[in-house]
């Protein structure tokens, strides 16, 4: 099973920062509050080193997921991936706060069904003010897993161009109509 890590420099509110994303194998599900059948599936954790402090350090993670029966089946429908706690709330963020950590440990109890689970995770900033409802991506990466014929393979994190953000804007606007989704800054 593959595991890997990625370092992504970014800039937000004029301050430099770094995302450290790691995808590992969930070899101890109980230690991360997952059911036993999650063993072998991926864990993704992305931490942030950011020089800004206080409200200036407020950032958020927007994660979008597409799921289908195989990688060869073509593009599947994207969905937002908020924490269950946020379900029903109009927020694009799965995690938001002072240099928040993205954590996800997707799994399925039925390993007999093929599943291509692919995520694009974007670190975002509200460029006009820390608590504003405008969202701009500053770093992005993809990761996931493929379950095929009972075999599980993990996708290690890969840098995503911030230009890929634009393909998700219509979905985000439909899900969060009182928010503004901006393209990446050229700064």
C-alpha positions in Angstrom: 0.0 0.0 0.0 1.3 3.4 -1.0 1.7 6.3 1.4 3.1 9.6 0.8 3.5 13.2 1.8 3.5 16.6 0.1 4.7 20.1 1.0 2.8 23.0 -0.5 4.0 26.6 0.0 1.2 29.2 -0.1 0.6 32.9 0.6 -2.5 34.3 2.3 -3.1 37.9 3.5 0.5 38.7 2.5 2.0 36.1 4.8 3.8 32.9 3.7 2.8 29.5 4.8 3.2 25.8 4.2 0.8 22.9 3.9 2.1 19.5 4.9 -0.2 16.8 3.6 0.3 13.2 4.4 -1.7 10.1 3.4 -1.0 7.0 5.4 -2.6 3.6 5.9 -5.1 3.3 8.7 -3.4 0.5 10.6 -5.1 1.3 14.0 -8.7 2.4 13.3 -9.6 2.7 17.0 -6.8 5.2 17.6 -8.6 7.7 15.2 -12.2 6.7 16.3 -12.9 4.6 13.2 -14.6 1.2 13.0 -12.4 -1.9 12.8 -13.3 -2.4 9.1 -11.5 0.9 8.3 -8.2 -0.9 8.6 -6.1 -0.6 5.5 -8.0 2.5 4.1 -6.3 5.9 3.9 -6.0 8.6 6.5 -5.3 12.1 5.2 -3.9 14.8 7.5 -2.9 18.2 6.3 -1.4 20.6 8.7 -0.5 24.3 8.2 2.5 26.3 9.2 1.5 29.9 8.8 3.2 33.1 10.0 0.0 35.1 10.5 -1.5 35.2 14.0 -4.9 35.8 15.5 -7.8 36.4 13.1 -5.3 36.8 10.3 -4.5 33.1 10.6 -8.2 32.1 10.0 -8.2 29.7 7.0 -10.5 26.9 5.8 -10.4 23.6 4.0 -12.9 23.0 1.2 -12.9 19.3 0.2 -14.7 17.9 -2.8 -15.1 14.3 -3.6 -16.2 12.2 -6.6 -17.1 8.6 -6.2 -17.8 5.9 -8.8 -17.3 2.3 -9.5 -14.0 2.5 -11.4 -11.3 4.9 -12.4 -11.9 4.0 -16.0 -15.6 5.0 -15.9 -14.7 8.6 -16.6 -15.6 11.7 -14.6 -18.1 11.2 -11.8 -20.3 13.7 -10.1 -18.5 15.9 -7.5 -20.0 16.5 -4.0 -18.9 18.7 -1.2 -17.4 16.8 1.8 -18.2 18.7 5.0 -17.9 17.2 8.4 -21.1 15.5 9.6 -21.3 18.2 12.2 -21.7 20.8 9.4 -24.3 18.8 7.5 -27.3 21.0 6.7 -25.3 24.2 7.4 -24.5 26.6 4.5 -20.8 26.5 4.7 -18.3 25.3 2.1 -15.7 24.4 4.8 -15.0 21.0 6.3 -12.6 22.7 8.7 -12.2 26.4 9.5 -10.3 28.3 12.1 -6.8 29.3 13.2 -4.5 27.3 10.8 -6.9 24.4 10.8 -5.9 20.8 10.2 -7.7 18.8 7.5 -8.3 15.2 8.7 -10.2 12.5 6.9 -10.3 8.8 7.1 -12.8 7.5 4.5 -13.6 3.8 4.4 -16.3 1.3 3.4 -17.5 -1.7 5.3 -18.3 -3.6 2.0 -15.0 -4.4 0.3 -16.7 -6.5 -2.3 -18.1 -3.5 -4.2 -15.7 -1.5 -6.4 -15.3 2.1 -5.5 -13.1 4.9 -6.9 -13.0 7.6 -4.2 -11.1 10.7 -5.2 -10.8 14.0 -3.3 -9.6 17.4 -4.1 -8.8 19.4 -1.0 -8.2 23.2 -1.1 -6.9 25.4 1.6 -8.8 28.7 1.3 -8.8 32.2 2.7 -11.4 34.9 3.0 -9.4 37.7 1.3 -11.5 40.7 2.3 -11.7 39.9 6.0 -11.2 36.8 8.2 -14.9 36.2 8.8 -16.2 37.3 5.4 -18.2 34.9 3.2 -15.8 35.1 0.3 -13.5 32.2 -0.5 -10.3 32.1 -2.4 -8.0 29.0 -2.8 -4.4 29.3 -1.8 -3.2 25.7 -2.1 -4.7 22.4 -3.3 -4.0 18.7 -3.5 -5.7 15.5 -4.4 -5.7 12.1 -2.8 -8.0 9.1 -2.4 -8.3 5.3 -2.8 -9.4 2.7 -5.3 -11.2 -0.4 -4.3 -11.3 -2.9 -7.2 -11.9 -6.6 -7.1 -11.4 -6.6 -3.4 -8.0 -5.0 -3.6 -7.4 -1.6 -2.1 -4.9 0.9 -3.4 -4.3 4.3 -1.9 -3.6 7.5 -3.9 -0.9 9.6 -2.4 -1.3 13.3 -2.2 -0.5 15.2 -5.4 -0.4 19.0 -6.0 -3.4 20.4 -7.8 -3.2 23.5 -9.8 -5.4 26.2 -8.3 -6.9 26.6 -11.8 -8.8 23.3 -11.1 -10.8 25.2 -8.4 -12.9 26.8 -11.1 -14.5 23.5 -12.1 -16.0 23.3 -8.5 -17.3 26.9 -8.3 -20.8 26.1 -9.8 -21.3 23.3 -7.2 -20.1 25.5 -4.4 -22.3 28.4 -5.5 -25.4 26.1 -5.6 -24.6 24.6 -2.2 -23.7 28.0 -0.5 -25.6 30.7 -2.4 -24.8 33.5 0.2 -21.1 33.0 -0.3 -18.8 34.3 -3.0 -16.2 32.0 -4.6 -13.3 33.7 -6.1 -10.6 32.5 -8.5 -7.0 32.1 -7.2 -5.2 35.3 -6.6 -2.2 36.1 -8.9 -0.3 37.3 -5.8 
